[in-house]
């Protein structure tokens, strides 16, 4: 899942640019389809990303 979230967000950054903030509400459903895992909320996906950054 770690590699998939990195690939997914890298594609988003490539498409929208580095200055565009992540829109977690729209990203979550797309990412859930890729990994076949449901996050409880948008904040859960953001927390996963923040944990990876640390």
BARO-423777 format. One line per field, with one value per residue (C-alpha): residue number from 1; residue in three letters; x, y negated, z. Coordinates in steps of 0.001 Angstrom, whole numbers, always signed. Last residue first. Layout:
BARO-423777
nr = (NUM,...)
rest = (ALA,...)
xx = (X,...)
yy = (Y,...)
zz = (Z,...)
end
This chain:
BARO-423777
nr = (54,53,52,51,50,49,48,47,46,45,44,43,42,41,40,39,38,37,36,35,34,33,32,31,30,29,28,27,26,25,24,23,22,21,20,19,18,17,16,15,14,13,12,11,10,9,8,7,6,5,4,3,2,1)
rest = (UNK,UNK,UNK,UNK,UNK,UNK,UNK,UNK,UNK,UNK,UNK,UNK,UNK,UNK,UNK,UNK,UNK,UNK,UNK,UNK,UNK,UNK,UNK,UNK,UNK,UNK,UNK,UNK,UNK,UNK,UNK,UNK,UNK,UNK,UNK,UNK,UNK,UNK,UNK,UNK,UNK,UNK,UNK,UNK,UNK,UNK,UNK,UNK,UNK,UNK,UNK,UNK,UNK,UNK)
xx = (+7691,+6274,+4769,+2822,+1454,+252,-1491,-3028,-4320,-5920,-7567,-8709,-10682,-12659,-12859,-10524,-11689,-9117,-9149,-5787,-6657,-10364,-9607,-7237,-9950,-12444,-9901,-8583,-11779,-12208,-8438,-8009,-4233,-2909,-1842,+1594,+3419,+1612,-1752,-834,+2637,+1455,-1474,+768,+3153,+185,-785,+2751,+3438,+63,+805,+4266,+2909,+0)
yy = (-11496,-11737,-8266,-9239,-12313,-10152,-7700,-10643,-12058,-8716,-8591,-12213,-11318,-8876,-5225,-4153,-1319,+1052,+2523,+887,-808,-1330,-2871,-5334,-6702,-6980,-8779,-11312,-13381,-14086,-14269,-17253,-17482,-21027,-22401,-24015,-20898,-20626,-19130,-16161,-15409,-15971,-13585,-10964,-11225,-10883,-7558,-6234,-7068,-5664,-2472,-2076,-2355,+0)
zz = (+8871,+5351,+5593,+8698,+6940,+4040,+6374,+8259,+4956,+4130,+7544,+7188,+4088,+6179,+7247,+4472,+2266,+791,-2707,-3547,-6841,-6185,-2784,-4471,-6750,-3898,-1646,-4145,-4492,-787,-250,-2557,-2411,-2634,-6031,-5868,-7025,-10332,-11283,-13515,-12183,-8613,-9101,-10716,-7741,-5398,-6962,-7144,-3497,-2393,-4324,-2822,+706,+0)
end
